[in-house]
Amino acid sequence: MASHPAERVWRQLAGAPRAALEHDLSQADLQTLLLDVASERAATVTPARLMRRWRQDRYVTPSASDPREVSRTEARLWELLPGEFTGVELSPVTPLGTCTALGPVSQNRVISTIRGSEVVSDPTNVLAVEAAWRRREAIPREDPVHLACCQPVLRAQPFDAPGAFQHFRLFALVTSARDRGSAATEAAMLVTHLKFWTAALGAVAQGRDATLSYTVFGFPPLTERMKDTVLPAIQPLPGNVTLTEDPDRQHGRGYYERGAVKLYVDGMEIGDGGFTDWTAQLNNDAKERCLTSCVSTERLAALTP
């Protein structure tokens, strides 16, 4: 009788198990081994143990958000989204290393799977990969790519704030385009994103005070474009929305470059975004520019009528 496929892989661990697990085993052999381990462990799970973990494991505990309210908020955002954005239905998982390959993010903050993938923890990373691919295939190459998604995400780091959960939903935008110099591309991207978010918060958060703040990270050309291009282009703002500069912002420096934005409703942060070099890295082209932005639809739904 032929031995189980995993037995051959187990034998490869005999001499140097750590080296084998970390890099010597092929991805296929490592997956075979880990699937064998998972099968053995799953076989020991009893209904009683399952029930205990259902209440104790913060990764699987259901959110307290009302999905009907969240769904209505998300539907309104899709309705308001400009036509140049293409909606993308992302997979729940993405290739292993998606976050760490693009930015300074520890893999310990991501839920890795045994099949060489990871659960999506930030849809802007994944949209950037798709945007880079579409930019690579685009004809003409000068045309920008605008993508949007609404994605449940799962993060590994603990969240202790009231009402915070390990998994939540993000409505995310990514725009990638070719640099035209003098921060003209960055300005056009910001106008596109900020016009949408100001209109969305004006419509969805009626009766609430909504604020968008922006920060320029040591990039004088963008400072000039904010004054002469971006700010005039997004006027007039909805009555409940204000746009302010936050020159002292430190959060996101090193993760974002050139500039970043934050979104608030009644003083609570609901969203974030900024410029990254992700599509430049993915296409090995320093002229590529990428802007991301997103909001937590569950927080937005909880704060709006």
C-alpha positions in Angstrom: 0.0 0.0 0.0 1.3 3.4 -1.0 2.2 5.7 1.9 0.3 8.9 2.6 1.9 11.8 0.5 2.6 13.7 3.8 4.9 10.9 5.0 7.5 11.7 2.3 7.5 15.3 3.5 7.7 14.4 7.2 10.9 12.5 6.4 12.5 15.7 5.0 12.2 17.3 8.5 14.4 14.7 10.2 17.8 16.4 9.7 17.1 20.1 10.0 13.4 20.7 10.8 13.6 24.5 11.2 15.5 25.1 7.9 13.1 22.7 6.1 10.0 24.6 7.4 11.4 28.0 6.8 12.8 27.7 3.3 14.0 24.3 2.2 10.6 22.7 1.6 8.8 23.7 -1.6 5.6 25.6 -1.3 3.7 22.4 -2.4 5.4 20.2 0.2 5.0 22.7 3.0 1.3 22.9 2.2 1.0 19.1 2.2 2.6 19.0 5.6 0.5 21.8 7.1 -2.7 20.3 5.7 -1.8 17.0 7.4 -1.3 18.8 10.7 -4.6 20.6 10.3 -6.5 17.4 9.5 -5.1 15.7 12.6 -6.0 18.7 14.8 -9.4 19.1 13.3 -10.2 15.4 14.0 -9.8 16.1 17.8 -12.2 19.0 17.9 -15.4 18.2 19.8 -18.7 20.2 19.8 -17.9 21.3 23.4 -14.5 22.6 22.4 -15.9 24.3 19.4 -18.5 26.2 21.5 -15.8 27.3 24.0 -13.6 28.7 21.2 -16.6 30.3 19.5 -16.9 32.6 22.5 -13.1 32.9 23.4 -11.4 33.4 20.0 -11.5 37.1 19.1 -11.0 36.3 15.4 -14.3 34.5 15.1 -16.6 36.4 17.4 -19.4 38.0 15.3 -19.4 41.8 15.1 -22.1 43.8 17.0 -22.9 45.9 13.9 -26.4 45.6 12.4 -25.8 44.3 8.8 -28.9 46.0 7.5 -27.7 49.4 8.5 -24.2 48.7 7.2 -25.6 47.4 3.9 -27.7 50.6 3.4 -24.6 52.7 4.0 -22.5 50.8 1.6 -25.2 50.9 -1.1 -25.4 54.7 -0.7 -21.6 54.9 -1.2 -21.7 52.8 -4.3 -24.5 55.0 -5.7 -22.4 58.1 -5.1 -19.2 56.7 -6.5 -18.0 58.5 -9.7 -18.3 56.5 -12.9 -14.6 56.5 -13.6 -14.2 54.0 -10.7 -14.4 50.3 -11.5 -15.9 48.1 -8.8 -13.8 45.0 -7.8 -15.0 42.0 -5.8 -11.9 40.9 -4.1 -11.2 37.4 -2.8 -11.2 37.0 1.0 -7.5 36.0 0.7 -4.5 37.3 -1.1 -1.0 35.9 -1.8 1.2 35.5 1.3 3.3 38.6 1.9 1.0 41.1 0.2 1.2 43.5 3.1 4.8 43.0 4.0 6.1 43.2 0.4 4.6 46.6 -0.1 5.0 48.4 3.3 6.5 48.3 6.8 3.9 45.9 8.2 4.7 42.9 10.4 3.4 39.6 9.2 2.3 39.0 12.8 -0.5 41.5 12.2 -1.9 39.4 9.3 -3.7 36.0 9.5 -1.6 33.7 7.3 -3.1 30.5 5.9 -1.5 27.1 5.3 -2.1 27.4 1.6 0.4 30.2 0.9 -2.0 33.0 1.2 -3.2 35.5 3.9 -6.6 36.8 4.8 -7.1 40.3 3.5 -6.3 42.7 6.3 -6.1 45.9 4.1 -8.0 46.0 0.8 -6.0 49.0 -0.4 -2.9 46.7 -0.7 -4.8 44.2 -2.7 -6.5 46.9 -4.9 -3.0 48.3 -5.6 -1.8 44.9 -6.9 -4.9 44.8 -9.2 -4.3 48.4 -10.2 -0.6 47.8 -11.0 -1.6 44.8 -13.2 -4.2 46.9 -15.0 -1.7 49.7 -15.4 0.8 47.3 -16.9 -1.8 46.1 -19.5 -3.3 49.6 -20.1 -3.3 51.1 -23.6 -2.5 54.0 -23.6 -0.3 53.8 -20.5 -1.2 57.4 -19.6 -4.7 56.6 -18.6 -5.2 56.4 -14.8 -6.8 53.3 -13.2 -9.5 53.9 -10.6 -10.7 50.9 -8.5 -13.1 50.6 -5.6 -14.2 47.7 -3.4 -16.1 47.0 -0.2 -14.3 44.3 1.7 -14.5 42.5 5.1 -11.0 42.5 6.6 -9.5 40.5 9.5 -6.5 41.7 11.5 -4.3 39.9 14.0 -3.3 42.7 16.4 -5.6 43.0 19.4 -8.1 46.0 19.5 -9.1 47.0 23.0 -11.2 50.1 22.2 -14.9 49.8 22.9 -16.8 48.7 19.8 -13.7 47.6 18.0 -13.5 44.1 16.5 -10.8 42.0 14.8 -12.9 42.0 11.6 -14.7 44.9 10.0 -15.7 46.2 6.6 -13.8 48.8 4.6 -15.0 50.8 1.6 -11.7 51.5 -0.3 -10.5 53.4 -3.3 -7.2 53.1 -5.2 -6.1 55.3 -8.0 -2.9 54.7 -10.0 -1.5 57.0 -12.7 1.6 58.1 -14.5 3.5 61.0 -13.0 3.3 64.2 -15.1 5.6 66.3 -12.9 5.1 69.3 -10.5 2.7 67.2 -8.4 0.0 67.6 -11.1 -0.8 63.9 -11.0 -1.0 63.8 -7.2 -3.3 66.9 -7.3 -5.7 65.2 -9.8 -5.8 62.1 -7.7 -6.6 64.0 -4.6 -9.4 66.0 -6.3 -11.0 62.7 -7.5 -10.9 61.1 -4.0 -11.7 64.2 -2.0 -14.7 65.1 -4.2 -16.1 61.7 -3.6 -15.5 61.6 0.2 -16.8 65.1 0.8 -20.0 64.4 -1.3 -20.4 61.0 0.4 -20.1 62.4 4.0 -22.4 65.3 3.0 -25.0 62.8 1.9 -24.6 59.9 4.3 -23.7 61.8 7.4 -26.4 64.5 7.2 -26.9 66.2 10.5 -23.4 65.2 11.7 -20.2 67.2 11.7 -17.8 65.6 9.2 -14.2 66.6 8.8 -11.5 65.7 6.3 -7.9 66.6 7.2 -4.9 66.6 4.9 -1.2 66.6 5.5 1.7 67.2 3.1 4.8 65.2 4.1 7.7 67.5 3.1 6.8 67.7 -0.6 6.6 71.4 -1.5 5.1 70.9 -5.0 2.1 69.2 -3.5 1.7 72.1 -1.0 1.5 74.5 -3.9 -1.0 72.2 -5.8 -3.2 72.0 -2.7 -3.5 75.8 -2.7 -4.0 76.4 -6.4 -5.6 73.2 -7.6 -7.1 70.8 -5.1 -8.8 73.1 -2.6 -10.5 75.2 -5.3 -11.6 72.2 -7.2 -13.6 70.6 -4.3 -15.5 73.7 -3.5 -18.2 74.2 -2.5 -18.3 71.7 0.4 -21.5 70.2 1.7 -22.8 72.2 4.7 -21.8 69.6 7.3 -18.3 69.0 5.9 -15.1 70.9 6.7 -11.7 70.4 5.2 -8.7 71.3 7.4 -4.9 71.0 7.2 -3.1 68.9 9.9 0.5 69.9 9.4 1.6 68.1 12.7 0.3 64.7 11.8 2.8 62.0 12.6 0.7 58.9 12.1 1.4 57.3 8.8 4.7 58.9 8.1 6.9 56.3 6.5 3.8 54.3 5.4 2.4 57.1 3.3 4.6 59.5 1.3 4.0 63.0 -0.1 0.6 63.4 1.6 -2.2 61.7 3.6 -5.8 62.3 4.6 -8.0 61.4 7.5 -11.8 61.3 7.7 -13.9 62.0 10.9 -17.6 62.1 11.8 -18.4 63.8 15.1 -14.7 63.7 16.0 -14.4 59.9 15.6 -11.9 58.7 13.0 -13.7 56.6 10.3 -11.2 56.6 7.5 -7.6 57.2 6.3 -5.6 57.3 3.2 -2.5 58.6 1.4 0.0 58.3 -1.3 2.2 55.2 -1.5 4.8 53.7 -3.8 3.0 50.4 -4.1 2.3 50.4 -7.8 5.8 51.8 -8.5 7.2 48.8 -6.7 4.9 46.3 -8.3 5.7 47.6 -11.9 9.3 48.5 -11.1 8.6 52.0 -12.4 9.4 55.1 -10.3 7.0 57.2 -12.4 3.9 55.3 -11.2 1.8 57.1 -8.6 -0.7 55.6 -6.2 -3.3 57.1 -3.9 -5.4 55.0 -1.5 -8.3 56.0 0.8 -10.9 54.0 2.8 -13.6 54.3 5.5 -15.0 51.8 8.0 -18.6 51.3 6.8 -19.6 49.9 10.2 -18.3 53.0 12.0 -19.9 55.2 9.4 -23.3 53.4 9.7 -23.2 53.6 13.5 -22.6 57.4 13.4 -25.2 58.3 10.8 -29.0 58.2 10.8 
